Amino acid sequence: MNILKQNKVEKLLWSIAFPGFGQILNGKLIKGILFIILEFFINGKSNFNKIILLSFQGNIKKSIEQADFHWLMFYPCLYFFAMWDAWKDAGGEKDRYSFLPFVFAAYFVTVGCIFSSNFQIFGVLFGPVWLPMICVIPGLAIGILLSSFLKYILKV
């Protein structure tokens, strides 16, 4: 892996770890600080850390009770936009449709969040952490397929 690609991946991974870190590594300090402030604000208002803790402990019903879904639904778009922005600024955007996997992941995770308090898979309630995480997979897949399809059709 060449050093340039490694830097893109590094910045994407830091952004996955915490929105804003990728921007700071890209030298976009104000944007990075803004993402960090938004992360703390939305995280606090939605009780996200509390519901993550409860979900990892297997207490899904209590995590649903603790979640403020009005705020939690903002999180996926902030999270995936921060990842895409860090990736793009690091030179990761090679074609005009490379944003689509990030966008569709954000859409699907938001829908997963909306239905997480009552949607079950094989009788299992996954709640506001696990169901949205599961929804990343079809979101990324559709975004990658659509991006590939558009590149093929439009020969870009």
C-alpha positions as CSV (number, residue, x, y, z in Angstrom):
1,M,0.0,0.0,0.0
2,N,1.5,3.3,-1.0
3,I,1.9,6.1,1.5
4,L,-0.8,8.3,-0.1
5,K,-3.4,5.6,0.1
6,Q,-2.3,4.7,3.6
7,N,-2.9,8.4,4.6
8,K,-6.5,8.3,3.2
9,V,-7.3,5.1,5.0
10,E,-5.7,6.4,8.2
11,K,-7.8,9.6,8.1
12,L,-11.0,7.6,7.3
13,L,-10.3,5.2,10.2
14,W,-9.7,8.2,12.6
15,S,-13.0,9.7,11.4
16,I,-14.8,6.4,12.1
17,A,-13.3,6.4,15.6
18,F,-14.5,9.9,16.2
19,P,-16.0,12.4,13.8
20,G,-13.7,15.4,13.4
21,F,-10.4,13.6,13.9
22,G,-10.0,12.9,10.2
23,Q,-10.6,16.6,9.4
24,I,-8.0,17.6,12.0
25,L,-5.5,15.2,10.5
26,N,-6.3,16.8,7.1
27,G,-5.4,20.2,8.5
28,K,-9.1,21.4,8.5
29,L,-9.0,22.4,12.2
30,I,-12.2,24.6,12.3
31,K,-14.2,21.9,10.4
32,G,-12.8,19.2,12.7
33,I,-13.6,21.1,15.8
34,L,-17.1,21.8,14.5
35,F,-17.6,18.0,14.0
36,I,-16.3,17.3,17.5
37,I,-18.7,19.8,19.0
38,L,-21.6,18.4,17.0
39,E,-20.6,14.9,18.1
40,F,-20.6,15.8,21.7
41,F,-23.8,17.7,21.5
42,I,-25.8,15.1,19.6
43,N,-24.3,12.3,21.6
44,G,-25.3,13.9,24.8
45,K,-28.8,14.9,23.7
46,S,-29.5,11.4,22.4
47,N,-28.0,9.6,25.4
48,F,-25.9,7.7,22.8
49,N,-23.1,6.6,25.1
50,K,-25.6,5.3,27.6
51,I,-27.5,3.3,25.0
52,I,-24.2,1.9,23.6
53,L,-23.3,0.7,27.0
54,L,-26.7,-0.8,27.7
55,S,-26.7,-2.5,24.3
56,F,-23.3,-4.0,24.7
57,Q,-24.5,-5.4,28.1
58,G,-27.5,-7.0,26.4
59,N,-30.1,-4.7,28.0
60,I,-31.8,-3.7,24.7
61,K,-35.2,-2.7,26.2
62,K,-33.5,-0.3,28.7
63,S,-31.4,1.1,25.9
64,I,-34.6,1.8,23.9
65,E,-36.1,3.6,27.0
66,Q,-32.9,5.7,27.4
67,A,-32.7,6.8,23.7
68,D,-33.9,10.1,22.7
69,F,-34.7,9.2,19.1
70,H,-35.4,12.8,18.1
71,W,-31.7,13.5,18.6
72,L,-30.4,10.1,17.7
73,M,-31.6,10.3,14.2
74,F,-29.2,13.2,13.5
75,Y,-26.2,11.0,14.3
76,P,-26.0,8.8,11.2
77,C,-25.8,11.7,8.8
78,L,-23.3,13.5,10.9
79,Y,-21.2,10.4,11.3
80,F,-21.1,9.3,7.7
81,F,-20.7,12.9,6.3
82,A,-17.7,13.3,8.6
83,M,-16.2,10.1,7.3
84,W,-16.9,11.0,3.6
85,D,-15.5,14.5,4.2
86,A,-12.3,13.2,5.8
87,W,-11.9,10.6,3.0
88,K,-12.5,13.2,0.2
89,D,-10.2,15.8,1.7
90,A,-7.4,13.2,2.0
91,G,-7.8,12.6,-1.8
92,G,-10.0,9.5,-1.6
93,E,-12.6,10.7,-4.0
94,K,-11.4,9.3,-7.3
95,D,-14.7,9.5,-9.2
96,R,-17.8,11.6,-9.0
97,Y,-19.9,8.9,-7.4
98,S,-17.6,7.8,-4.6
99,F,-19.9,9.6,-2.1
100,L,-22.8,7.2,-2.7
101,P,-21.7,4.4,-0.3
102,F,-21.5,6.9,2.5
103,V,-24.8,8.5,1.6
104,F,-26.7,5.2,1.4
105,A,-25.1,4.0,4.6
106,A,-26.3,7.1,6.3
107,Y,-29.9,6.7,4.9
108,F,-30.1,3.0,5.9
109,V,-28.7,3.6,9.4
110,T,-31.2,6.4,9.9
111,V,-34.1,4.1,8.8
112,G,-32.6,1.4,11.1
113,C,-32.7,3.9,14.0
114,I,-36.3,4.8,13.2
115,F,-37.5,1.2,13.4
116,S,-35.0,0.0,16.1
117,S,-37.5,0.2,19.0
118,N,-39.8,-2.4,17.6
119,F,-38.4,-4.1,14.5
120,Q,-37.3,-7.7,15.1
121,I,-35.2,-10.1,13.0
122,F,-36.1,-13.8,13.7
123,G,-37.8,-12.6,16.9
124,V,-34.8,-10.7,18.2
125,L,-35.1,-7.1,19.1
126,F,-31.7,-5.5,18.2
127,G,-32.4,-2.0,19.5
128,P,-30.9,1.5,18.7
129,V,-27.3,0.3,18.4
130,W,-27.3,-3.1,16.8
131,L,-30.1,-2.7,14.2
132,P,-28.6,0.5,12.7
133,M,-25.2,-1.2,12.6
134,I,-26.7,-4.1,10.7
135,C,-28.2,-1.5,8.3
136,V,-24.8,-0.3,7.3
137,I,-24.2,-3.4,5.3
138,P,-27.1,-3.0,2.8
139,G,-26.5,0.8,2.7
140,L,-22.9,0.3,1.7
141,A,-23.8,-2.5,-0.8
142,I,-26.5,-0.4,-2.5
143,G,-24.2,2.7,-2.6
144,I,-21.3,0.7,-4.1
145,L,-23.6,-1.0,-6.7
146,L,-25.2,2.2,-7.7
147,S,-21.8,3.9,-8.0
148,S,-20.5,1.1,-10.1
149,F,-23.7,1.1,-12.2
150,L,-23.5,4.9,-12.8
151,K,-19.8,4.7,-13.8
152,Y,-20.6,1.9,-16.2
153,I,-23.7,3.5,-17.8
154,L,-22.2,7.0,-18.0
155,K,-18.7,5.8,-18.7
156,V,-17.2,8.3,-16.2
